[in-house]
Amino acid sequence: MGELLGGSGVRVRVLDERLLRDPAALAARLESLGRALFAARTRAFLAAHGDGAVREPAAVGWRAEAYVKGRAAIVACGRSRDGRVAVRVEGMRRWRVDVEPGADGAAVQEAAEALLRDQAARIRQLKRTIWQLDGTAGRAGGGRIPAGDPPG
């Protein structure tokens, strides 16, 4: 039903056409899929950037702590163009999917893509806020993310 595409993309297909006739079941399945795909993405990220850890390392430093706390509070949303599928996630942990009758696989994909765009924009803003990556930080550290703080 879903697969990761690189580090920040996803493909969602409704393989069981019966789900399209049962919006509540489809919504529940998509919520579960969202959690599973995020867990898979986290494992892949840690495998590529970590030292074999299976969990994100503890935040070190006030910026890293602020980032982890801020990231957990992000509420991202995505909606299909026709409005029949809406996805909301808090901290990439608590998922809510609403599906109206008549939704199709394209609407599911559109909502998933919109959610990922919104999440990415909110993460970029959080990083700018914490690390002042607006070009003015050059005087006090060059706007670089300090060693030990999470990259994303």
PyMOL CGO cylinders between C-alpha atoms (Angstrom):
from pymol import cmd
from pymol.cgo import CYLINDER

trace = [
    CYLINDER, 0.00, 0.00, 0.00, 2.89, 2.38, 0.59, 0.3, 1, 1, 1, 1, 1, 1,
    CYLINDER, 2.89, 2.38, 0.59, 6.60, 2.73, 0.00, 0.3, 1, 1, 1, 1, 1, 1,
    CYLINDER, 6.60, 2.73, 0.00, 9.31, 5.25, 0.74, 0.3, 1, 1, 1, 1, 1, 1,
    CYLINDER, 9.31, 5.25, 0.74, 10.91, 7.09, -2.16, 0.3, 1, 1, 1, 1, 1, 1,
    CYLINDER, 10.91, 7.09, -2.16, 14.33, 8.32, -1.17, 0.3, 1, 1, 1, 1, 1, 1,
    CYLINDER, 14.33, 8.32, -1.17, 14.61, 10.22, 2.08, 0.3, 1, 1, 1, 1, 1, 1,
    CYLINDER, 14.61, 10.22, 2.08, 11.57, 12.44, 1.73, 0.3, 1, 1, 1, 1, 1, 1,
    CYLINDER, 11.57, 12.44, 1.73, 9.06, 10.94, -0.69, 0.3, 1, 1, 1, 1, 1, 1,
    CYLINDER, 9.06, 10.94, -0.69, 6.34, 8.38, -0.51, 0.3, 1, 1, 1, 1, 1, 1,
    CYLINDER, 6.34, 8.38, -0.51, 4.14, 6.48, -2.91, 0.3, 1, 1, 1, 1, 1, 1,
    CYLINDER, 4.14, 6.48, -2.91, 0.74, 5.41, -1.68, 0.3, 1, 1, 1, 1, 1, 1,
    CYLINDER, 0.74, 5.41, -1.68, -1.48, 3.08, -3.66, 0.3, 1, 1, 1, 1, 1, 1,
    CYLINDER, -1.48, 3.08, -3.66, -4.77, 1.57, -2.65, 0.3, 1, 1, 1, 1, 1, 1,
    CYLINDER, -4.77, 1.57, -2.65, -4.38, -2.04, -3.67, 0.3, 1, 1, 1, 1, 1, 1,
    CYLINDER, -4.38, -2.04, -3.67, -7.59, -3.29, -2.11, 0.3, 1, 1, 1, 1, 1, 1,
    CYLINDER, -7.59, -3.29, -2.11, -10.42, -1.53, -3.98, 0.3, 1, 1, 1, 1, 1, 1,
    CYLINDER, -10.42, -1.53, -3.98, -12.84, -2.48, -1.19, 0.3, 1, 1, 1, 1, 1, 1,
    CYLINDER, -12.84, -2.48, -1.19, -11.12, 0.11, 1.02, 0.3, 1, 1, 1, 1, 1, 1,
    CYLINDER, -11.12, 0.11, 1.02, -12.27, 2.85, -1.35, 0.3, 1, 1, 1, 1, 1, 1,
    CYLINDER, -12.27, 2.85, -1.35, -15.87, 1.89, -0.53, 0.3, 1, 1, 1, 1, 1, 1,
    CYLINDER, -15.87, 1.89, -0.53, -15.23, 2.02, 3.23, 0.3, 1, 1, 1, 1, 1, 1,
    CYLINDER, -15.23, 2.02, 3.23, -13.83, 5.47, 4.16, 0.3, 1, 1, 1, 1, 1, 1,
    CYLINDER, -13.83, 5.47, 4.16, -13.45, 4.62, 7.86, 0.3, 1, 1, 1, 1, 1, 1,
    CYLINDER, -13.45, 4.62, 7.86, -11.43, 1.47, 7.12, 0.3, 1, 1, 1, 1, 1, 1,
    CYLINDER, -11.43, 1.47, 7.12, -9.31, 3.34, 4.58, 0.3, 1, 1, 1, 1, 1, 1,
    CYLINDER, -9.31, 3.34, 4.58, -8.62, 6.11, 7.09, 0.3, 1, 1, 1, 1, 1, 1,
    CYLINDER, -8.62, 6.11, 7.09, -7.57, 3.60, 9.76, 0.3, 1, 1, 1, 1, 1, 1,
    CYLINDER, -7.57, 3.60, 9.76, -5.32, 1.78, 7.29, 0.3, 1, 1, 1, 1, 1, 1,
    CYLINDER, -5.32, 1.78, 7.29, -3.70, 5.08, 6.20, 0.3, 1, 1, 1, 1, 1, 1,
    CYLINDER, -3.70, 5.08, 6.20, -3.06, 6.11, 9.81, 0.3, 1, 1, 1, 1, 1, 1,
    CYLINDER, -3.06, 6.11, 9.81, -1.31, 2.80, 10.42, 0.3, 1, 1, 1, 1, 1, 1,
    CYLINDER, -1.31, 2.80, 10.42, 0.62, 3.15, 7.17, 0.3, 1, 1, 1, 1, 1, 1,
    CYLINDER, 0.62, 3.15, 7.17, 1.78, 6.64, 8.12, 0.3, 1, 1, 1, 1, 1, 1,
    CYLINDER, 1.78, 6.64, 8.12, 3.19, 5.39, 11.41, 0.3, 1, 1, 1, 1, 1, 1,
    CYLINDER, 3.19, 5.39, 11.41, 4.89, 2.41, 9.71, 0.3, 1, 1, 1, 1, 1, 1,
    CYLINDER, 4.89, 2.41, 9.71, 6.42, 4.50, 6.93, 0.3, 1, 1, 1, 1, 1, 1,
    CYLINDER, 6.42, 4.50, 6.93, 7.75, 7.08, 9.38, 0.3, 1, 1, 1, 1, 1, 1,
    CYLINDER, 7.75, 7.08, 9.38, 9.30, 4.31, 11.50, 0.3, 1, 1, 1, 1, 1, 1,
    CYLINDER, 9.30, 4.31, 11.50, 10.91, 2.83, 8.36, 0.3, 1, 1, 1, 1, 1, 1,
    CYLINDER, 10.91, 2.83, 8.36, 12.21, 6.26, 7.34, 0.3, 1, 1, 1, 1, 1, 1,
    CYLINDER, 12.21, 6.26, 7.34, 13.68, 6.79, 10.80, 0.3, 1, 1, 1, 1, 1, 1,
    CYLINDER, 13.68, 6.79, 10.80, 15.42, 3.40, 10.72, 0.3, 1, 1, 1, 1, 1, 1,
    CYLINDER, 15.42, 3.40, 10.72, 16.84, 4.14, 7.25, 0.3, 1, 1, 1, 1, 1, 1,
    CYLINDER, 16.84, 4.14, 7.25, 18.05, 7.57, 8.38, 0.3, 1, 1, 1, 1, 1, 1,
    CYLINDER, 18.05, 7.57, 8.38, 19.76, 6.14, 11.45, 0.3, 1, 1, 1, 1, 1, 1,
    CYLINDER, 19.76, 6.14, 11.45, 21.34, 3.37, 9.40, 0.3, 1, 1, 1, 1, 1, 1,
    CYLINDER, 21.34, 3.37, 9.40, 22.72, 5.89, 6.91, 0.3, 1, 1, 1, 1, 1, 1,
    CYLINDER, 22.72, 5.89, 6.91, 23.81, 8.55, 9.41, 0.3, 1, 1, 1, 1, 1, 1,
    CYLINDER, 23.81, 8.55, 9.41, 24.20, 6.76, 12.71, 0.3, 1, 1, 1, 1, 1, 1,
    CYLINDER, 24.20, 6.76, 12.71, 26.67, 4.46, 14.32, 0.3, 1, 1, 1, 1, 1, 1,
    CYLINDER, 26.67, 4.46, 14.32, 24.43, 1.41, 14.28, 0.3, 1, 1, 1, 1, 1, 1,
    CYLINDER, 24.43, 1.41, 14.28, 21.95, 2.86, 16.77, 0.3, 1, 1, 1, 1, 1, 1,
    CYLINDER, 21.95, 2.86, 16.77, 18.33, 1.77, 16.52, 0.3, 1, 1, 1, 1, 1, 1,
    CYLINDER, 18.33, 1.77, 16.52, 17.06, 4.94, 18.22, 0.3, 1, 1, 1, 1, 1, 1,
    CYLINDER, 17.06, 4.94, 18.22, 17.78, 8.57, 17.79, 0.3, 1, 1, 1, 1, 1, 1,
    CYLINDER, 17.78, 8.57, 17.79, 20.62, 9.57, 20.12, 0.3, 1, 1, 1, 1, 1, 1,
    CYLINDER, 20.62, 9.57, 20.12, 19.83, 11.81, 23.07, 0.3, 1, 1, 1, 1, 1, 1,
    CYLINDER, 19.83, 11.81, 23.07, 19.87, 15.53, 22.31, 0.3, 1, 1, 1, 1, 1, 1,
    CYLINDER, 19.87, 15.53, 22.31, 23.09, 17.22, 23.44, 0.3, 1, 1, 1, 1, 1, 1,
    CYLINDER, 23.09, 17.22, 23.44, 23.03, 20.97, 23.95, 0.3, 1, 1, 1, 1, 1, 1,
    CYLINDER, 23.03, 20.97, 23.95, 20.23, 23.47, 24.23, 0.3, 1, 1, 1, 1, 1, 1,
    CYLINDER, 20.23, 23.47, 24.23, 19.75, 23.81, 20.48, 0.3, 1, 1, 1, 1, 1, 1,
    CYLINDER, 19.75, 23.81, 20.48, 19.41, 20.06, 19.99, 0.3, 1, 1, 1, 1, 1, 1,
    CYLINDER, 19.41, 20.06, 19.99, 17.00, 19.86, 22.91, 0.3, 1, 1, 1, 1, 1, 1,
    CYLINDER, 17.00, 19.86, 22.91, 14.94, 22.74, 21.50, 0.3, 1, 1, 1, 1, 1, 1,
    CYLINDER, 14.94, 22.74, 21.50, 14.94, 21.07, 18.08, 0.3, 1, 1, 1, 1, 1, 1,
    CYLINDER, 14.94, 21.07, 18.08, 13.73, 17.72, 19.40, 0.3, 1, 1, 1, 1, 1, 1,
    CYLINDER, 13.73, 17.72, 19.40, 11.03, 19.40, 21.49, 0.3, 1, 1, 1, 1, 1, 1,
    CYLINDER, 11.03, 19.40, 21.49, 9.95, 21.66, 18.61, 0.3, 1, 1, 1, 1, 1, 1,
    CYLINDER, 9.95, 21.66, 18.61, 9.91, 18.80, 16.11, 0.3, 1, 1, 1, 1, 1, 1,
    CYLINDER, 9.91, 18.80, 16.11, 7.67, 16.76, 18.42, 0.3, 1, 1, 1, 1, 1, 1,
    CYLINDER, 7.67, 16.76, 18.42, 5.21, 19.66, 18.55, 0.3, 1, 1, 1, 1, 1, 1,
    CYLINDER, 5.21, 19.66, 18.55, 4.96, 20.22, 14.79, 0.3, 1, 1, 1, 1, 1, 1,
    CYLINDER, 4.96, 20.22, 14.79, 1.50, 19.71, 13.39, 0.3, 1, 1, 1, 1, 1, 1,
    CYLINDER, 1.50, 19.71, 13.39, 1.60, 19.10, 9.65, 0.3, 1, 1, 1, 1, 1, 1,
    CYLINDER, 1.60, 19.10, 9.65, -1.40, 18.75, 7.36, 0.3, 1, 1, 1, 1, 1, 1,
    CYLINDER, -1.40, 18.75, 7.36, -2.11, 17.64, 3.84, 0.3, 1, 1, 1, 1, 1, 1,
    CYLINDER, -2.11, 17.64, 3.84, -5.28, 17.59, 1.80, 0.3, 1, 1, 1, 1, 1, 1,
    CYLINDER, -5.28, 17.59, 1.80, -6.16, 16.26, -1.62, 0.3, 1, 1, 1, 1, 1, 1,
    CYLINDER, -6.16, 16.26, -1.62, -7.15, 18.81, -4.26, 0.3, 1, 1, 1, 1, 1, 1,
    CYLINDER, -7.15, 18.81, -4.26, -10.73, 17.61, -4.16, 0.3, 1, 1, 1, 1, 1, 1,
    CYLINDER, -10.73, 17.61, -4.16, -10.80, 17.80, -0.35, 0.3, 1, 1, 1, 1, 1, 1,
    CYLINDER, -10.80, 17.80, -0.35, -11.87, 14.19, 0.07, 0.3, 1, 1, 1, 1, 1, 1,
    CYLINDER, -11.87, 14.19, 0.07, -8.72, 13.08, 1.89, 0.3, 1, 1, 1, 1, 1, 1,
    CYLINDER, -8.72, 13.08, 1.89, -7.15, 15.06, 4.74, 0.3, 1, 1, 1, 1, 1, 1,
    CYLINDER, -7.15, 15.06, 4.74, -4.14, 13.96, 6.77, 0.3, 1, 1, 1, 1, 1, 1,
    CYLINDER, -4.14, 13.96, 6.77, -2.95, 15.54, 10.01, 0.3, 1, 1, 1, 1, 1, 1,
    CYLINDER, -2.95, 15.54, 10.01, 0.03, 14.45, 12.08, 0.3, 1, 1, 1, 1, 1, 1,
    CYLINDER, 0.03, 14.45, 12.08, 1.51, 15.77, 15.29, 0.3, 1, 1, 1, 1, 1, 1,
    CYLINDER, 1.51, 15.77, 15.29, 5.19, 15.10, 15.81, 0.3, 1, 1, 1, 1, 1, 1,
    CYLINDER, 5.19, 15.10, 15.81, 4.99, 12.38, 13.12, 0.3, 1, 1, 1, 1, 1, 1,
    CYLINDER, 4.99, 12.38, 13.12, 3.60, 10.17, 15.90, 0.3, 1, 1, 1, 1, 1, 1,
    CYLINDER, 3.60, 10.17, 15.90, -0.12, 10.95, 16.25, 0.3, 1, 1, 1, 1, 1, 1,
    CYLINDER, -0.12, 10.95, 16.25, -1.93, 10.51, 12.95, 0.3, 1, 1, 1, 1, 1, 1,
    CYLINDER, -1.93, 10.51, 12.95, -5.44, 11.49, 11.90, 0.3, 1, 1, 1, 1, 1, 1,
    CYLINDER, -5.44, 11.49, 11.90, -6.80, 10.71, 8.45, 0.3, 1, 1, 1, 1, 1, 1,
    CYLINDER, -6.80, 10.71, 8.45, -10.24, 11.73, 7.27, 0.3, 1, 1, 1, 1, 1, 1,
    CYLINDER, -10.24, 11.73, 7.27, -11.62, 10.16, 4.11, 0.3, 1, 1, 1, 1, 1, 1,
    CYLINDER, -11.62, 10.16, 4.11, -14.88, 11.20, 2.52, 0.3, 1, 1, 1, 1, 1, 1,
    CYLINDER, -14.88, 11.20, 2.52, -16.93, 8.90, 0.32, 0.3, 1, 1, 1, 1, 1, 1,
    CYLINDER, -16.93, 8.90, 0.32, -15.82, 8.95, -3.29, 0.3, 1, 1, 1, 1, 1, 1,
    CYLINDER, -15.82, 8.95, -3.29, -12.12, 9.36, -2.51, 0.3, 1, 1, 1, 1, 1, 1,
    CYLINDER, -12.12, 9.36, -2.51, -9.79, 7.56, -4.87, 0.3, 1, 1, 1, 1, 1, 1,
    CYLINDER, -9.79, 7.56, -4.87, -6.16, 6.49, -4.89, 0.3, 1, 1, 1, 1, 1, 1,
    CYLINDER, -6.16, 6.49, -4.89, -5.04, 9.74, -6.54, 0.3, 1, 1, 1, 1, 1, 1,
    CYLINDER, -5.04, 9.74, -6.54, -6.60, 11.76, -3.70, 0.3, 1, 1, 1, 1, 1, 1,
    CYLINDER, -6.60, 11.76, -3.70, -4.75, 9.62, -1.16, 0.3, 1, 1, 1, 1, 1, 1,
    CYLINDER, -4.75, 9.62, -1.16, -1.44, 10.25, -2.96, 0.3, 1, 1, 1, 1, 1, 1,
    CYLINDER, -1.44, 10.25, -2.96, -2.12, 14.00, -3.22, 0.3, 1, 1, 1, 1, 1, 1,
    CYLINDER, -2.12, 14.00, -3.22, -2.86, 14.27, 0.50, 0.3, 1, 1, 1, 1, 1, 1,
    CYLINDER, -2.86, 14.27, 0.50, 0.28, 12.31, 1.40, 0.3, 1, 1, 1, 1, 1, 1,
    CYLINDER, 0.28, 12.31, 1.40, 2.46, 14.52, -0.81, 0.3, 1, 1, 1, 1, 1, 1,
    CYLINDER, 2.46, 14.52, -0.81, 0.89, 17.70, 0.60, 0.3, 1, 1, 1, 1, 1, 1,
    CYLINDER, 0.89, 17.70, 0.60, 1.53, 16.44, 4.14, 0.3, 1, 1, 1, 1, 1, 1,
    CYLINDER, 1.53, 16.44, 4.14, 5.19, 15.78, 3.39, 0.3, 1, 1, 1, 1, 1, 1,
    CYLINDER, 5.19, 15.78, 3.39, 5.63, 19.24, 1.84, 0.3, 1, 1, 1, 1, 1, 1,
    CYLINDER, 5.63, 19.24, 1.84, 4.04, 20.87, 4.88, 0.3, 1, 1, 1, 1, 1, 1,
    CYLINDER, 4.04, 20.87, 4.88, 6.17, 18.81, 7.30, 0.3, 1, 1, 1, 1, 1, 1,
    CYLINDER, 6.17, 18.81, 7.30, 9.37, 19.66, 5.41, 0.3, 1, 1, 1, 1, 1, 1,
    CYLINDER, 9.37, 19.66, 5.41, 8.52, 23.39, 5.40, 0.3, 1, 1, 1, 1, 1, 1,
    CYLINDER, 8.52, 23.39, 5.40, 7.84, 23.34, 9.14, 0.3, 1, 1, 1, 1, 1, 1,
    CYLINDER, 7.84, 23.34, 9.14, 11.12, 21.49, 9.83, 0.3, 1, 1, 1, 1, 1, 1,
    CYLINDER, 11.12, 21.49, 9.83, 13.03, 24.08, 7.74, 0.3, 1, 1, 1, 1, 1, 1,
    CYLINDER, 13.03, 24.08, 7.74, 11.39, 26.90, 9.69, 0.3, 1, 1, 1, 1, 1, 1,
    CYLINDER, 11.39, 26.90, 9.69, 12.18, 25.22, 13.01, 0.3, 1, 1, 1, 1, 1, 1,
    CYLINDER, 12.18, 25.22, 13.01, 15.84, 24.87, 12.02, 0.3, 1, 1, 1, 1, 1, 1,
    CYLINDER, 15.84, 24.87, 12.02, 15.97, 28.51, 10.91, 0.3, 1, 1, 1, 1, 1, 1,
    CYLINDER, 15.97, 28.51, 10.91, 14.47, 29.58, 14.22, 0.3, 1, 1, 1, 1, 1, 1,
    CYLINDER, 14.47, 29.58, 14.22, 16.82, 27.54, 16.38, 0.3, 1, 1, 1, 1, 1, 1,
    CYLINDER, 16.82, 27.54, 16.38, 20.02, 27.96, 14.42, 0.3, 1, 1, 1, 1, 1, 1,
    CYLINDER, 20.02, 27.96, 14.42, 19.19, 31.39, 12.95, 0.3, 1, 1, 1, 1, 1, 1,
    CYLINDER, 19.19, 31.39, 12.95, 19.89, 30.21, 9.43, 0.3, 1, 1, 1, 1, 1, 1,
    CYLINDER, 19.89, 30.21, 9.43, 18.66, 33.45, 7.90, 0.3, 1, 1, 1, 1, 1, 1,
    CYLINDER, 18.66, 33.45, 7.90, 22.06, 34.83, 6.92, 0.3, 1, 1, 1, 1, 1, 1,
    CYLINDER, 22.06, 34.83, 6.92, 22.41, 36.97, 10.05, 0.3, 1, 1, 1, 1, 1, 1,
    CYLINDER, 22.41, 36.97, 10.05, 24.10, 34.29, 12.12, 0.3, 1, 1, 1, 1, 1, 1,
    CYLINDER, 24.10, 34.29, 12.12, 27.40, 34.68, 10.30, 0.3, 1, 1, 1, 1, 1, 1,
    CYLINDER, 27.40, 34.68, 10.30, 28.72, 36.92, 13.04, 0.3, 1, 1, 1, 1, 1, 1,
    CYLINDER, 28.72, 36.92, 13.04, 28.07, 34.33, 15.70, 0.3, 1, 1, 1, 1, 1, 1,
    CYLINDER, 28.07, 34.33, 15.70, 28.91, 30.94, 14.28, 0.3, 1, 1, 1, 1, 1, 1,
    CYLINDER, 28.91, 30.94, 14.28, 28.31, 31.27, 10.56, 0.3, 1, 1, 1, 1, 1, 1,
    CYLINDER, 28.31, 31.27, 10.56, 24.78, 29.86, 10.67, 0.3, 1, 1, 1, 1, 1, 1,
    CYLINDER, 24.78, 29.86, 10.67, 26.18, 26.33, 10.68, 0.3, 1, 1, 1, 1, 1, 1,
    CYLINDER, 26.18, 26.33, 10.68, 24.53, 23.58, 12.63, 0.3, 1, 1, 1, 1, 1, 1,
    CYLINDER, 24.53, 23.58, 12.63, 26.88, 22.90, 15.54, 0.3, 1, 1, 1, 1, 1, 1,
    CYLINDER, 26.88, 22.90, 15.54, 28.43, 19.44, 15.84, 0.3, 1, 1, 1, 1, 1, 1,
    CYLINDER, 28.43, 19.44, 15.84, 26.35, 17.15, 17.98, 0.3, 1, 1, 1, 1, 1, 1,
    CYLINDER, 26.35, 17.15, 17.98, 23.05, 18.75, 17.05, 0.3, 1, 1, 1, 1, 1, 1,
    CYLINDER, 23.05, 18.75, 17.05, 20.65, 16.71, 14.90, 0.3, 1, 1, 1, 1, 1, 1,
    CYLINDER, 20.65, 16.71, 14.90, 20.63, 17.44, 11.17, 0.3, 1, 1, 1, 1, 1, 1,
    CYLINDER, 20.63, 17.44, 11.17, 17.02, 16.63, 10.53, 0.3, 1, 1, 1, 1, 1, 1,
]
cmd.load_cgo(trace, "trace")
